Amino acid sequence: KQWYQRRVAITAGVVCTGLLKSVVEDNLLFWSCSTKKGEGECVAESLNKAKPPFLGLLCFKDGQMRMVYKNQGYATIEMIISRLTTAIVENEPHLNRQRSNRDRVSESSASQQIMQEQDAAFQESLVRDQERARKKKEEEDEIKKIQEE
């Protein structure tokens, strides 16, 4: 019962606060999952058996994904925001590099999507034009046949 009360407290007092939401929306990608689900269990295991409640900041740094901030157990929202903000500032160059990479990939994906849509529209137009040309040729052949008779 006590573990449940702590989870409710951290959910209400930290995770669901406007302050954490603001920090996350402005700086990070937020992900959460139950450790009873397959993906959550795998991530928890990779974090060296982190015990809930757990909050971590992962950053691609020095060629690999690294934990640059973690909080395990209950802490006040003020304490978490202070430490999380410090970790964000300290890792800003790495985070910006990842944002830039993500934006480039997103732009590239958008360009590819546009090209695919244009190609599909061109193919549809080509098929319509070919069908029109086929019908026109059939009509001309029919008229020619009638004229020859």
C-alpha positions as CSV (number, residue, x, y, z in Angstrom):
1,K,0.0,0.0,0.0
2,Q,2.9,2.4,0.8
3,W,4.5,1.9,-2.7
4,Y,1.2,2.7,-4.3
5,Q,0.8,6.0,-2.3
6,R,4.4,7.0,-3.3
7,R,3.6,6.3,-7.0
8,V,0.4,8.4,-6.7
9,A,2.4,11.1,-5.0
10,I,5.1,11.3,-7.7
11,T,2.5,11.1,-10.4
12,A,0.4,13.9,-9.0
13,G,3.2,16.0,-7.5
14,V,5.8,15.7,-10.3
15,V,4.9,14.0,-13.5
16,C,1.5,15.7,-13.9
17,T,2.6,19.2,-13.0
18,G,2.5,22.1,-15.4
19,L,6.1,22.9,-14.4
20,L,7.5,19.5,-15.6
21,K,5.3,19.6,-18.7
22,S,6.8,23.0,-19.6
23,V,10.4,21.9,-19.1
24,V,9.8,18.7,-21.1
25,E,7.9,20.4,-24.0
26,D,10.5,23.1,-24.3
27,N,13.5,20.8,-24.2
28,L,12.9,17.1,-24.5
29,L,11.1,14.1,-25.8
30,F,9.1,12.5,-22.9
31,W,8.5,8.8,-22.8
32,S,7.0,6.6,-20.1
33,C,5.9,3.0,-19.8
34,S,4.9,0.5,-17.2
35,T,7.6,-1.9,-16.2
36,K,4.9,-4.6,-16.5
37,K,4.8,-4.1,-20.2
38,G,7.5,-5.7,-22.5
39,E,9.1,-2.4,-23.7
40,G,9.1,-0.9,-20.2
41,E,10.6,-4.0,-18.7
42,C,13.4,-4.0,-21.3
43,V,14.2,-0.4,-20.7
44,A,14.1,-0.8,-17.0
45,E,16.5,-3.7,-17.3
46,S,18.9,-1.7,-19.5
47,L,18.9,1.0,-16.8
48,N,20.4,-1.4,-14.3
49,K,17.2,-2.4,-12.5
50,A,16.1,1.1,-11.8
51,K,13.3,1.1,-9.2
52,P,10.2,3.1,-9.9
53,P,9.5,5.9,-9.7
54,F,12.4,6.7,-12.0
55,L,13.1,9.8,-14.2
56,G,16.1,9.9,-16.4
57,L,17.6,12.0,-19.2
58,L,19.2,10.1,-22.0
59,C,21.4,11.8,-24.4
60,F,23.4,10.6,-27.4
61,K,26.9,11.5,-26.4
62,D,30.3,10.4,-27.4
63,G,28.9,8.0,-30.0
64,Q,26.4,6.2,-27.7
65,M,23.3,6.7,-25.7
66,R,24.1,7.8,-22.1
67,M,22.2,8.5,-19.0
68,V,23.1,12.1,-18.1
69,Y,20.6,12.6,-15.3
70,K,18.5,10.2,-13.2
71,N,16.3,10.5,-10.2
72,Q,15.1,7.4,-8.5
73,G,12.5,7.5,-5.8
74,Y,10.5,10.4,-4.6
75,A,11.8,14.0,-4.9
76,T,10.1,17.3,-4.9
77,I,9.2,18.9,-8.2
78,E,11.5,21.8,-7.4
79,M,14.4,19.5,-6.8
80,I,13.8,17.5,-10.0
81,I,13.3,20.6,-12.1
82,S,16.5,22.1,-10.8
83,R,18.6,19.0,-11.4
84,L,17.0,18.3,-14.8
85,T,17.5,21.9,-15.9
86,T,21.2,21.7,-14.9
87,A,21.6,18.4,-16.8
88,I,19.9,19.9,-19.9
89,V,22.2,23.0,-19.8
90,E,25.3,20.9,-19.3
91,N,24.4,18.6,-22.3
92,E,22.9,21.4,-24.5
93,P,25.5,20.9,-27.3
94,H,24.7,17.1,-27.5
95,L,21.0,17.7,-27.3
96,N,21.2,20.4,-30.0
97,R,23.2,18.1,-32.3
98,Q,20.4,15.5,-31.9
99,R,17.7,18.0,-32.5
100,S,19.5,19.2,-35.7
101,N,19.9,15.6,-36.9
102,R,16.2,14.9,-36.1
103,D,15.2,18.0,-38.1
104,R,17.3,17.1,-41.0
105,V,15.8,13.6,-41.1
106,S,12.3,15.1,-40.7
107,E,13.0,17.5,-43.6
108,S,14.4,14.7,-45.7
109,S,11.4,12.5,-45.0
110,A,9.1,15.3,-45.9
111,S,10.9,15.9,-49.2
112,Q,10.8,12.2,-50.0
113,Q,7.1,12.2,-49.2
114,I,6.5,15.1,-51.5
115,M,8.5,13.4,-54.3
116,Q,6.6,10.2,-53.8
117,E,3.2,12.0,-54.0
118,Q,4.4,13.9,-57.1
119,D,5.6,10.7,-58.7
120,A,2.2,9.0,-57.9
121,A,0.3,11.9,-59.4
122,F,2.5,11.8,-62.5
123,Q,1.9,8.1,-62.9
124,E,-1.9,8.5,-62.5
125,S,-1.8,11.3,-65.1
126,L,0.3,9.2,-67.4
127,V,-2.1,6.3,-67.2
128,R,-5.1,8.6,-67.9
129,D,-3.3,10.1,-70.9
130,Q,-2.4,6.6,-72.2
131,E,-6.0,5.5,-71.8
132,R,-7.2,8.6,-73.7
133,A,-4.7,8.0,-76.5
134,R,-5.9,4.3,-76.7
135,K,-9.5,5.3,-76.9
136,K,-8.8,8.0,-79.5
137,K,-6.8,5.4,-81.6
138,E,-9.7,2.9,-81.3
139,E,-12.2,5.6,-82.4
140,E,-9.9,6.6,-85.3
141,D,-9.5,3.0,-86.3
142,E,-13.3,2.5,-86.2
143,I,-13.9,5.6,-88.3
144,K,-11.2,4.4,-90.8
145,K,-12.8,1.0,-91.0
146,I,-16.3,2.4,-91.6
147,Q,-14.9,4.7,-94.3
148,E,-13.2,1.8,-96.1
149,E,-16.4,-0.2,-96.2
